[in-house]
Amino acid sequence: MKDKVELLDPCKELAAKGYIIYATAGTAKFLGDNGVKAITVNWPDEEGGELNIMEMFSKHQFDLVINVPKDQTKRELTNGYRIRRAAIDHNIPLITNIRLASAFISAFCRMKAGDVQIKSWQDYTF
């Protein structure tokens, strides 16, 4: 629950910017109960269904994945592994730390495209 609470405000920021948020059932319910619309997707071990997360990975329907196991149960660890592995296999950015995810989303939502300048590697000084 603590992790979900820590991501609540960043998820509100994403929703306010018009981003679609997908979440597994428990997280989607938590977000919905707190005013953030989230589309529920099935866990990897939940076969079928319209929104099977593994099929969605294969169709590249995600731009960012945040996945942090909530406990050490076999189901949680196996599903989490499959989600993280799919993100990497499909070259989708993956964040596995709640504090990092919160900071990244907050920064991402506050920046505008014009705020970021593209430079060559040699232009950076260390």
N, C-alpha and C positions, 0 to 999 in steps of 0.2 A: 504494500500500500504506500509506503514511504516513497518508493521510486515513482509511482504513478502521480502522487501529489507534487513531486518535484518537477515533473514534466507537464503539469496542468497549464501553467501560465505560458510556457513556450508553445504548447499545442493551441492555446487560444490565439496566440500571435499568428501561427501558421494559418489557422482557420480564417482569421480576420483578413489575411492577405489573399485569401481565395484558394489556398492549397487544399487538396483532398487528403484526408487522413484515413488510412486503413489501419485496422487493429483487430487482434484476436478478440474473442467474445468478452472476456473479463475486462480487458482494457477499454474496449468500445463501450461497454456498459458504464464503466467509471467515467469516461469522458462525457458520454451522453447525460449522465446524472448531474454533471457539472457544467452543462451548457456548451459542450463542444461536440459538433456532429462528427461521427466517425462511422465509416462503413466496415461492417464486420466481415472478416475473412476466416476461413476454416484453417485449423492447425494442419500441418502436413500429414498427420495420421488420421485425419477425418476425410475419408475418401469421398469423392463426388462433390456435389454442391456447386452452385453457380460461381462462387468466389473461392475456389481452391487456391491457396497461396502458392503452391508449387507450379500450377499452371500459369498463374499470374506472373511469377518470376520468369517462366519461359517466354512469356509475351512481353517482357520488359515493361511492366506496368508500374514499377516503383522507381523513384528517383533517389530515395534515401531509405535505409533500413536502420531502425534502432531496435536492438534485441538484447535484453539482459535477463538471464534466467531468474525467476522469482524464488525458486527453491531447488533442492537437489534430488527431486524425484526422477526416476528413470524417464518418465514421459516428458517432463519439462526439459531435461537435459537433451534427450533425443530430438524432440521437436525443435528446440533452440539450435542445436547443432545443424539440423537440416536447413533451417532458415538462414543461419549465418553462412553455411556452405553455399547455398543457392545465391545469396547476395554476391559473394566473391566470384563464383563461377560465371555469373552474368554481369560482372563488372559494375555492380551497383554499390555506391558508398555505404559503408557499414559502421555504425557506432555501437560499442558495447559497454559504454560507461554513461550512467545517467547524468552525472555532473557535466561531462564533456558534451553530451547531447543537448542539455539545457543551454549551456553557454554558446554552442554552435548555432542553435536555432535562434536564440536571441540576437546574436550578431548578424546572422543571415537575414533576419527579418528587418533589421534596422538599416542595413546597407542598401544603397541603390546601385544600379549597374554602373553609373558614372563615377561612383566612389572607388572603383577598382581599376587600376591602370595596369595594362599588360606590359611587362618589361621582359627583356631577354635576361637570361641567367647572369650574364656578365655585368648588367646594370646594378645588381645588388651588391652592396658592400657589407662585409662581415667584420 
